[in-house]
Amino acid sequence: MAQQWRLSRYVHNDGSEPFSEWLNGLDKQIQRRIRVIIARLEAGNFSAVKWIGGNLGEYRLDTGPGYRIYMARRGHDEMVLLIGGDKRSQSQDIRKAKAFIDFLKGNS
């Protein structure tokens, strides 16, 4: 049986959550699909995650404009949802996700 993971969301000092803000701005049908993906991740199913450097993972959705979910492993049982985006904003989203990871490392 796969290991259960604790999922959390990256939170800025001002209390804002980049992942939640992105998710809440999407169509309700896409939001439901992403929530199913989040449940799969929480259950330990990372088969569709591409690890793109260190602890940074990218989940690609084959729908719409190529939605992506960026996450970071933290410890042995926590996954932090960092930010979401799509193929058009991929480079910028990866830069932001890496900066969020650096911030998390500095505040561990």
C-alpha positions as CSV (number, residue, x, y, z in Angstrom):
1,M,0.0,0.0,0.0
2,A,1.3,3.5,-0.9
3,Q,2.4,5.8,1.8
4,Q,-0.1,8.5,2.9
5,W,1.3,12.1,2.3
6,R,0.3,15.2,4.1
7,L,-0.5,17.9,1.6
8,S,-0.1,21.5,2.5
9,R,-0.1,24.7,0.5
10,Y,2.7,27.3,0.3
11,V,1.7,30.4,2.1
12,H,3.3,33.9,1.6
13,N,4.1,36.0,4.7
14,D,1.0,38.1,3.9
15,G,-1.2,34.9,4.2
16,S,-1.9,34.6,0.5
17,E,-1.7,31.1,-1.1
18,P,-0.5,31.1,-4.8
19,F,-1.8,27.6,-5.5
20,S,-5.3,28.3,-4.0
21,E,-5.5,31.6,-5.8
22,W,-4.7,29.9,-9.1
23,L,-7.1,27.0,-8.5
24,N,-10.0,29.3,-7.4
25,G,-9.7,31.2,-10.7
26,L,-10.3,28.2,-12.8
27,D,-13.5,26.8,-14.3
28,K,-15.4,24.7,-11.8
29,Q,-15.1,21.5,-13.9
30,I,-11.3,21.9,-14.0
31,Q,-11.2,22.6,-10.3
32,R,-13.0,19.3,-9.6
33,R,-10.5,17.4,-11.8
34,I,-7.6,19.0,-10.0
35,R,-9.1,18.2,-6.6
36,V,-9.2,14.5,-7.7
37,I,-5.5,14.7,-8.6
38,I,-4.7,16.3,-5.2
39,A,-6.5,13.3,-3.5
40,R,-4.4,10.9,-5.6
41,L,-1.2,12.7,-4.6
42,E,-2.3,12.6,-1.0
43,A,-2.8,8.8,-1.3
44,G,0.8,8.6,-2.6
45,N,0.2,8.3,-6.3
46,F,3.0,10.3,-7.9
47,S,3.2,8.2,-11.1
48,A,2.3,11.3,-13.3
49,V,4.7,13.6,-11.5
50,K,7.9,14.6,-13.3
51,W,10.6,15.6,-10.9
52,I,12.3,18.5,-12.6
53,G,15.1,19.3,-10.1
54,G,15.7,18.5,-6.5
55,N,12.4,18.5,-4.6
56,L,10.4,20.2,-7.4
57,G,7.7,18.2,-9.1
58,E,5.5,19.0,-12.0
59,Y,2.1,17.3,-12.7
60,R,0.9,17.9,-16.2
61,L,-2.8,17.8,-17.0
62,D,-3.6,16.8,-20.6
63,T,-6.5,19.2,-20.9
64,G,-7.1,22.8,-21.8
65,P,-4.0,24.9,-22.2
66,G,-1.8,22.3,-20.6
67,Y,-2.4,22.9,-16.9
68,R,0.5,22.2,-14.5
69,I,0.7,21.8,-10.8
70,Y,4.0,22.4,-9.1
71,M,4.9,20.8,-5.7
72,A,7.8,20.2,-3.4
73,R,8.6,17.3,-1.2
74,R,9.2,18.3,2.4
75,G,10.6,15.6,4.7
76,H,9.4,12.1,4.3
77,D,5.7,12.6,4.4
78,E,4.7,16.1,3.3
79,M,4.1,17.5,-0.1
80,V,3.7,21.3,-0.5
81,L,1.5,22.5,-3.3
82,L,3.4,25.6,-4.6
83,I,1.7,27.1,-7.6
84,G,-0.3,26.2,-10.7
85,G,-0.2,27.4,-14.2
86,D,-0.3,26.3,-17.8
87,K,2.1,25.6,-20.7
88,R,2.3,29.4,-21.6
89,S,3.5,30.4,-18.1
90,Q,5.6,27.3,-17.4
91,S,9.0,28.9,-17.3
92,Q,7.8,31.7,-15.1
93,D,5.9,29.2,-12.8
94,I,9.0,27.1,-12.4
95,R,11.1,30.1,-11.4
96,K,8.4,31.1,-8.8
97,A,8.2,27.5,-7.5
98,K,12.0,27.3,-7.1
99,A,11.9,30.7,-5.2
100,F,9.1,29.3,-2.9
101,I,11.3,26.2,-2.2
102,D,14.2,28.4,-1.4
103,F,12.0,30.4,1.0
104,L,10.8,27.1,2.6
105,K,14.3,25.9,3.1
106,G,15.3,29.1,4.8
107,N,12.3,28.8,7.2
108,S,12.5,25.1,8.1
